[in-house]
């Protein structure tokens, strides 16, 4: 394993004030990035600056503060466009996060497009947010939900996925990176196959967008969704990208201010995209700060970031695999920086509490992926999820912490 020498992790760590704190008298080792990432100072400063100096509602007034906020709000939209290499900024819709993005497509596109007998294809490794909205839609429309299986490594069985596609397939909705397993799905190949059957493709990019270069044009998908809080930005904000012609054909989901062109008691006409899908006052400061976070990531550079995170994943996998009684759940050959594992004879929640006492923050539970836990026949896992600001020393601290857990339960 070769370390990435050009990546100055210590310099980047200094951008994140929270990483300097202690927890229970121990240095914080934050390995819960898959749930929510920490925020660089530029994002924190952006939120403070908006509320201290520039706050006003957007798109609604001619005064100076409104103009400033509106300009920065729309600049954030252009940042998302560049971040995803989207053709046009009008294809970017601001939402509360990936969950709302998927629900938007399910209700705005699905309820107007699907009928009884139509089919939606997902995979066996999906987050609940990419299962439940489609189940609800199927109940509303009579469509059927089909599930492409995975193998014991947590890898999609691609040939079985292909067998599910047919003329009744209207949508494929797939996670780019599994939050519970770290598996990277072959989204580009999946989209090409789905399009041969006339189906649209939505990608849940919540775990992928913060850690790898995303090019929606190269992927050839129709929708791509991600959350700001996992991409080192604020919580409560995210984005849905959709192809313009698909978005234009979709009816709005929420009704209210901003999403209209004109309103009378007899008839309402709707605004053009993206505003058709952005009813009400948005999360202004958070949207602006998410744009700042994305610019920060693009400045770091995804090639160097991804190489460093991959090296860290390899190191952590080797170190954890050497621990007796530890079983890694999700061993696909193509993985992002997520390691889920179980400890023989020790419940994940107990292990998580002991690790916390040592300042180590990991995730324990089912990770909103209960079908994945059922498939691997485990009640829960311990999940360490990495970001570019994590280090080998933190991996070593995790390993030492796990040995402490084992000692206490010996």
Buried (B, 14 or more C-beta within 10 A) or exposed (E): EEEBEEBEBEEBBBBBEEBEEEBEEBBBBBBBBBBBBBBBEBBBBBBEBBEEEBBBBBBEEEEEEBBBBBEBBBBBBBBBBEBBBBEEBBBBBBBBBBBBBBBBBBBBBBBEBBEEEBBBBBBBBBBBBBBBBBBBBBEEBEBBBBBBEBEEBBBBBBEBBBEBBEEBBBBBBBBBBBBBBBBBBBBBBBBBBBBEBEBBBBBBBBBBBBBBBBEBEEBBBBBBBBBBBBBBBBBBBBBBBBBBEBBEEBEBBBEEEBBBEEEEEEEEEBBEBBBBBBBEEBBBBBBBBBBBBBBBBEEBEBEBBBBBBBBBBBBBBEBBEEBEEBBBBBBBEEBBBBBBBBBEEBBBEBBBEBBBBBBBBBBBBBBBBBBBBEBBEBEBBBBBBBBBBBBBEBBBBBBEBBEBBBEEBE
